[in-house]
């Protein structure tokens, strides 16, 4: 999966990400908001560090246009 010549990171379990997205969209009434908030409030900061170099490469690529 390539977008504008930028490869996505290999460390992401893409099938799991897609499955999770589909579950959230279709089962939103079953989501435990407290569990979701606790997971995101911890994980998003870790993801930012993990993907910082990819974000920088994407910004550089988009600024070249």
C-alpha positions as CSV (number, residue, x, y, z in Angstrom):
1,X,0.0,0.0,0.0
2,X,1.8,3.2,-1.2
3,X,0.4,6.7,-1.0
4,X,2.2,9.3,-3.1
5,X,5.3,7.2,-3.0
6,X,5.5,7.0,0.8
7,X,5.5,3.5,2.2
8,X,3.5,2.8,5.4
9,X,5.5,1.5,8.4
10,X,5.9,-2.2,8.5
11,X,5.4,-2.3,12.2
12,X,1.6,-1.7,11.9
13,X,-0.7,-4.7,11.9
14,X,-2.8,-3.2,9.1
15,X,-5.4,-6.0,9.0
16,X,-6.0,-5.5,12.7
17,X,-6.3,-1.7,12.3
18,X,-8.9,-2.2,9.5
19,X,-10.8,-4.7,11.6
20,X,-10.8,-2.4,14.6
21,X,-12.0,0.5,12.5
22,X,-14.8,-1.6,11.1
23,X,-15.9,-2.8,14.5
24,X,-15.9,0.8,15.9
25,X,-18.0,2.1,13.0
26,X,-20.6,-0.7,13.1
27,X,-20.6,-1.5,16.9
28,X,-20.3,2.0,18.3
29,X,-23.1,1.4,20.7
30,X,-21.1,-1.4,22.4
31,X,-17.9,0.7,23.0
32,X,-16.8,1.1,26.6
33,X,-15.8,4.8,26.5
34,X,-13.7,4.6,29.7
35,X,-11.7,1.7,28.4
36,X,-11.3,3.4,25.0
37,X,-10.2,6.7,26.6
38,X,-7.7,4.9,28.9
39,X,-6.2,3.1,25.9
40,X,-6.0,6.1,23.7
41,X,-4.7,8.5,26.4
42,X,-1.7,6.2,26.8
43,X,-1.2,4.8,23.3
44,X,-1.6,8.0,21.2
45,X,1.6,9.5,22.8
46,X,3.5,6.3,22.2
47,X,2.2,6.2,18.6
48,X,3.3,9.8,18.0
49,X,6.9,8.9,19.0
50,X,6.8,5.7,17.0
51,X,5.6,7.5,13.8
52,X,7.4,10.8,14.2
53,X,9.9,10.0,11.4
54,X,7.1,8.9,9.1
55,X,5.1,12.1,9.8
56,X,8.2,14.2,9.1
57,X,8.8,12.3,5.8
58,X,5.2,12.9,4.8
59,X,5.4,16.6,5.6
60,X,8.6,17.0,3.6
61,X,7.0,15.1,0.7
62,X,3.9,17.2,0.7
63,X,5.9,20.5,1.0
64,X,7.8,19.6,-2.2
65,X,4.6,20.0,-4.3
